[in-house]
Amino acid sequence: MVKDIFKSRVALLYIITISMVFSFSAWMSLLNNFVIEVASFDGSEIGILQSLREIPGFLAFTVVLVIIFISQQRLAYLSMMMLGLGVILTGFFPTALGLYITTIIMSAGFHYLETLNQSLSLQWLSKAKAPIVLGKITAVRSFTSLVVFVLIYIMMKFYSVEYKYVYALFGGVTFFIGIFIWIFFEHFKDDVVQEKKIRVKKEYWLFYLLTLLAGARRQIFVVFAAFLLVEKFGVDIHNMVMLMFANAILNMYFAPAIGRFISKFGERITLRFEYFGLMLVFVSYAFVENQYIAFGLYVVDHLLFSMAIALKTYFQKIADPKDIASANAVSFTINHIAAVFLPFVLGVLWLYSSSMVFVIGSLIALISFLLSFLVPKDPKQGFETTLKKVTLP
């Protein structure tokens, strides 16, 4: 039974996801309180840090160049160890320069690992099963986050463990899991030999554009939604962890349901629902004055982002199988184009008007919503958008 696990591609996807989330969730959940309480950051400095964090994501296309020399699976293991190392070092350098450097190390590992994890998922899962399995993997992400939040809460609430030791623990687990799976898991051969050239194909233009806008929206949520709660409403680390705990509980239930929803109703309906909901949430963020309403918005925001599975399965359906690794790496870079400069620009804007940051987010969601009408009801290779007619044989 145990030997079968080491020969299972799906099991490996679950383990990679768990390991990645274990350290990255700890890094993210502690970040806003850590930089304010220990490093004394303001909105501008957190913007710079988040922009630096996204530079490795912008360079994700280089994965295609690296897999010429090393398999995707082994590169994923190396990326996992780099992620763990970056998180281990974070708490020991609580200065602006120190945090900028450790963030880049952590982020390089994370973004390569996320790119490879997504690429391997779309290659190893069938189109019929992908929404369901990805929904379950998202639920596992949430459960792992839940475990992380509980452990952090206990460590910091009851034992007053310092930030640096918390970071070291969670980063260390990811680092050593990377070594473990490298040694014990079977190395799987590619079913379809992947293209190892960097190409931006015109057939995927709608996917690329929606990915670009998703990256911009994600930055506003990741960087500024939590920062709003800490700065405007004075939410402490314990309440932030409890809020993320609630998010994880809800996502454990809703993520598999979202996978089933996509499988039943398709990507087009799911994407429209996601984008319209995000538009309303961002408008509400701009003018919220009640702490508990802000909590509710944060939870709804988090749940809506789980629907991003639909964009992945849309791409899987329209992509040539040999393009998945290269096109996925390119899309990851596209996703981070706005991420490189947007946190810094909006961080400066934040100093003058935090509301305008979220108004911009709502406009981005509106554009995404309008573009979602170009997603076909039954997308496939050769019928990528409603603007393209299917050629009959």
C-alpha atoms as one frame of an Amber mdcrd trajectory, in Angstrom:
protein
   0.000   0.000   0.000   2.755   2.428   0.977   4.799   1.394  -2.067   1.786
   2.191  -4.269   1.699   5.736  -2.910   5.284   6.274  -4.052   4.201   5.230
  -7.566   1.119   7.463  -7.709   1.216  10.720  -9.648  -1.913  12.022  -7.938
  -0.423  11.270  -4.501   2.696  13.220  -5.488   0.556  16.200  -6.553  -1.122
  16.168  -3.142   2.212  15.987  -1.289   3.764  18.798  -3.346   0.692  20.941
  -2.670   0.686  20.207   1.059   4.395  20.943   1.391   4.167  24.175  -0.594
   1.149  25.467   1.323   2.604  24.475   4.704   5.448  26.977   4.509   3.899
  29.606   2.244   0.720  29.888   4.351   2.866  30.459   7.429   4.887  33.112
   5.612   1.772  34.905   4.373  -0.293  34.689   7.566   2.518  36.146   9.673
   3.743  38.702   7.142   1.557  41.761   7.774   1.893  41.587  11.533   5.598
  40.726  11.345   6.525  43.653   9.085   4.478  46.122  11.137   5.310  44.900
  14.660   8.948  43.876  14.162  10.212  45.628  11.019   8.035  48.791  11.354
   6.987  48.832   7.688   4.596  51.399   6.223   2.383  51.014   3.122   5.191
  51.993   0.767   7.657  49.432   2.159   5.132  46.594   2.093   4.400  47.558
  -1.509   8.106  47.316  -2.402   8.406  43.950  -0.654   5.384  42.559  -2.491
   6.674  43.859  -5.818  10.005  42.119  -5.178   8.118  38.967  -4.207   6.503
  38.884  -7.618   9.662  39.325  -9.720  10.409  35.544  -9.674   6.801  35.005
 -10.759   7.410  37.346 -13.670  10.422  35.216 -14.597   8.458  31.949 -14.412
   8.815  31.519 -18.186  12.456  30.533 -17.550  11.132  27.188 -16.280  10.926
  26.183 -19.948  14.657  26.832 -20.341  15.600  24.956 -17.166  13.599  21.795
 -18.000  15.849  21.354 -21.033  18.517  20.209 -18.536  16.454  18.738 -15.682
  13.064  17.040 -15.558  10.009  18.935 -14.317   9.652  16.571 -11.388  13.209
  17.029 -10.086  13.043  20.785 -10.646   9.894  20.819  -8.519  11.850  19.164
  -5.681  14.658  21.735  -5.921  12.098  24.550  -5.953  10.454  23.124  -2.855
  13.757  23.170  -0.989  14.437  26.758  -2.045  10.979  27.794  -0.832  11.641
  26.146   2.519  15.051  27.781   2.844  13.648  31.257   2.150  10.963  30.842
   4.811  13.512  29.510   7.328  15.652  32.643   6.904  12.798  35.201   6.967
  12.458  35.676  10.707  16.200  36.069  11.290  16.509  39.226   9.152  13.797
  41.690  10.341  15.116  44.685   8.386  13.929  46.098   5.087  16.985  44.797
   3.182  16.950  41.453   4.987  13.268  40.896   4.246  13.680  41.918   0.630
  16.464  39.326   0.119  14.786  36.437   1.962  11.523  37.208   0.174  13.205
  36.843  -3.227  14.696  33.464  -2.201  11.365  32.231  -0.889   9.488  33.573
  -3.888  11.825  32.018  -6.468  11.196  28.604  -4.959   7.472  29.176  -4.573
   6.798  30.471  -8.089   8.840  27.783  -9.825   7.110  25.148  -7.690   3.637
  26.578  -8.328   4.316  26.750 -12.079   5.558  23.168 -12.182   2.783  21.879
  -9.926   0.131  23.393 -12.178   1.878  22.133 -15.317   2.182  18.575 -13.987
  -1.445  18.621 -12.801  -2.754  19.510 -16.261  -0.492  16.892 -17.879  -1.245
  14.071 -15.435  -5.015  14.564 -14.955  -7.594  13.759 -17.622  -9.859  16.567
 -18.839 -12.900  14.810 -17.385 -11.386  14.360 -13.928  -9.317  17.575 -13.724
 -12.038  19.881 -12.235 -12.947  17.315  -9.571  -9.357  16.449  -8.601  -8.249
  20.100  -8.663 -11.204  20.934  -6.430 -10.097  18.259  -3.980  -6.503  19.506
  -4.128  -7.774  23.015  -3.366  -9.625  21.565  -0.375  -6.374  19.914   0.752
  -4.679  23.304   0.398  -7.286  24.737   2.734  -6.939  21.894   5.225  -3.164
  22.352   5.246  -3.625  26.071   5.794  -5.997  25.216   8.624  -3.354  23.058
  10.298  -0.813  25.856   9.849  -3.115  28.469  11.381  -3.930  26.239  14.364
  -0.248  25.531  15.000   0.682  29.219  14.697  -2.164  30.226  17.007  -1.106
  27.705  19.654   2.599  28.544  19.348   2.128  32.315  19.574  -0.946  32.571
  21.808  -0.036  30.038  24.483   3.731  29.685  24.198   4.745  33.135  22.876
   7.136  31.601  20.342   9.106  34.271  18.500   8.404  34.940  14.843  11.825
  33.685  13.747  11.338  30.249  15.265   7.854  29.911  13.801   9.202  30.721
  10.343  12.101  28.279  10.840   9.779  25.416  11.787   7.430  25.738   8.836
  10.173  26.389   6.297  12.177  23.458   7.622   9.296  21.015   7.148   8.963
  21.983   3.472  12.726  21.755   2.934  12.982  18.234   4.323   9.842  16.979
   2.534  11.524  18.048  -0.708  14.512  15.817   0.118  12.246  12.932   1.192
  10.108  12.761  -1.957  13.179  13.132  -4.192  14.598   9.962  -2.605  11.472
   7.815  -2.350   9.074   8.728  -5.173   9.241   7.113  -8.612  10.393   9.385
 -11.413   7.548   9.512 -13.928   8.077   9.776 -17.674   6.123  12.374 -19.649
   3.139  10.925 -21.525   3.561  13.714 -24.093   6.995  15.204 -24.732   6.708
  18.865 -23.828   7.676  21.759 -26.071  10.835  23.354 -24.672  10.630  26.677
 -26.475   9.119  29.898 -25.180   6.187  30.753 -27.407   3.154  33.000 -26.990
   0.499  31.448 -29.211  -2.275  33.640 -30.584  -4.807  30.827 -30.076  -4.496
  31.289 -26.304  -4.912  35.095 -26.279  -8.095  35.131 -24.176  -6.565  32.818
 -21.584  -3.456  35.011 -21.434  -5.530  38.216 -21.026  -7.743  36.763 -18.296
  -4.581  35.506 -16.584  -3.048  38.996 -16.711  -6.140  40.562 -15.128  -6.332
  37.762 -12.539  -2.771  38.562 -11.497  -3.624  42.223 -11.010  -6.722  41.416
  -8.939  -4.824  38.857  -6.893  -2.248  41.427  -5.892  -4.893  43.753  -4.527
  -6.385  40.921  -2.488  -3.128  39.381  -1.255  -1.305  42.624  -0.505  -3.935
  45.126   0.519  -7.030  43.285   1.801  -5.209  41.837   4.815  -3.184  45.036
   5.229  -6.478  46.963   5.428  -7.633  44.802   8.330  -4.381  45.275  10.240
  -3.835  48.975   9.561  -7.394  50.353   9.494  -9.078  48.093  12.039  -6.064
  47.166  14.202  -6.584  43.410  13.847  -3.872  41.558  15.793  -2.049  38.379
  14.754  -4.367  36.111  16.741  -7.532  37.450  15.083  -5.887  37.364  11.656
  -5.047  33.705  12.187  -8.628  33.002  13.339  -9.965  34.710  10.204  -7.719
  32.598   7.998  -8.843  29.584  10.020 -12.454  30.363   9.077 -11.429  30.756
   5.417  -9.761  27.357   5.449 -12.787  25.629   7.023 -15.169  27.072   4.434
 -12.833  26.350   1.541 -12.511  22.706   2.568 -16.227  22.361   1.892 -16.655
  24.723  -1.056 -13.573  23.855  -3.160 -14.719  20.323  -4.081 -18.209  21.753
  -4.678 -16.686  24.336  -7.027 -14.939  21.522  -8.902 -18.276  19.718  -9.314
 -19.936  23.008 -10.337 -17.352  23.519 -13.099 -17.766  19.943 -14.260 -21.565
  20.389 -14.469 -22.014  23.974 -15.698 -18.699  24.659 -17.429 -15.964  27.259
 -17.234 -17.950  30.091 -18.841 -20.661  30.283 -16.153 -18.143  29.770 -13.331
 -15.845  32.573 -14.509 -18.741  35.012 -14.887 -19.901  34.258 -11.360 -16.375
  34.709  -9.978 -15.682  38.018 -11.723 -19.066  39.577 -10.905 -18.709  38.590
  -7.253 -15.184  40.009  -7.042 -16.361  43.280  -8.555 -18.942  43.687  -5.762
 -16.464  42.675  -3.072 -13.820  45.206  -4.154 -16.358  48.048  -4.299 -17.402
  47.133  -0.763 -13.781  47.066   0.446 -13.384  50.653  -0.754 -16.023  52.013
   1.592 -16.243  49.548   4.485 -16.161  51.100   7.956 -17.289  48.151  10.055
 -14.687  45.613  11.128 -17.055  42.638  10.994 -18.298  43.515   7.517 -14.640
  43.724   6.472 -14.139  40.231   7.918 -17.081  38.971   5.856 -15.717  40.544
   2.680 -12.338  38.912   3.281 -13.972  35.485   3.598 -16.141  35.907   0.478
 -13.123  37.259  -1.429 -11.133  34.173  -0.514 -13.903  31.789  -1.582 -14.377
  33.493  -4.943 -10.700  33.092  -5.741 -11.136  29.324  -5.415 -13.089  29.526
  -8.657  -9.805  30.196 -10.458  -9.804  26.427 -11.067 -12.108  27.219 -14.009
  -9.414  29.242 -15.763  -6.979  26.312 -15.443  -9.432  23.775 -16.851 -10.398
  26.187 -19.652  -6.743  26.274 -20.677  -6.430  22.491 -20.415  -9.344  22.089
 -22.846  -8.038  24.514 -25.481  -4.320  23.649 -25.272  -2.312  21.348 -27.481
  -1.053  18.687 -24.974   2.595  19.323 -25.895   2.177  23.044 -25.138   1.050
  22.663 -21.533   4.437  23.128 -19.824   5.620  26.026 -22.004   2.267  27.839
 -22.284   1.646  27.388 -18.567   5.053  28.910 -17.745   4.358  31.822 -20.092
   0.938  32.358 -18.499   2.551  32.426 -15.055   4.832  35.208 -16.263   1.869
  37.065 -17.758   0.030  36.664 -14.453   2.903  38.485 -12.761   3.404  41.364
 -15.196   1.127  43.618 -13.154   2.418  42.039  -9.951   5.912  43.449 -10.418
   4.874  47.099 -10.420   1.283  47.173  -9.121   1.989  46.648  -5.384   4.539
  49.471  -5.408   2.294  51.869  -7.354  -0.768  51.046  -5.279   1.330  51.115
  -2.107   2.144  54.752  -2.822  -1.510  55.439  -3.716  -2.490  53.779  -0.419
  -0.744  56.572   1.486  -3.246  59.029  -0.038  -6.399  56.944  -0.499  -6.833
  53.279   0.421 -10.332  53.362  -1.120  -8.956  54.096  -4.595  -6.862  50.910
  -4.453 -10.019  48.821  -4.190 -11.940  50.895  -6.751  -9.179  50.023  -9.221
  -9.612  46.373  -8.242 -13.335  46.532  -9.003 -12.657  48.007 -12.451 -10.222
  45.179 -13.228 -12.875  42.649 -12.144 -15.431  44.377 -14.405 -13.145  44.041
 -17.444 -12.640  40.345 -16.625 -16.395  39.866 -16.361 -16.970  41.385 -19.806
 -14.213  39.238 -21.345 -15.711  36.073 -19.846 -18.527  36.341 -22.397 -15.959
  35.329 -25.032 -15.373  31.951 -23.337 -17.229  29.248 -25.318 -19.787  27.007
 -23.640 -17.735  24.009 -24.780 -14.134  25.223 -25.257 -11.776  22.961 -27.155
  -8.669  23.067 -29.280  -9.649  25.024 -32.410 -12.598  26.692 -30.637 -10.800
  28.755 -28.004 -13.149  31.782 -28.020 -16.657  32.609 -29.266 -15.003  34.828
 -31.871 -13.572  31.767 -33.592 -15.802  29.552 -35.664 -15.401  25.789 -35.574
 -14.188  24.404 -38.856 -16.343  21.441 -39.844 -14.595  18.426 -41.400
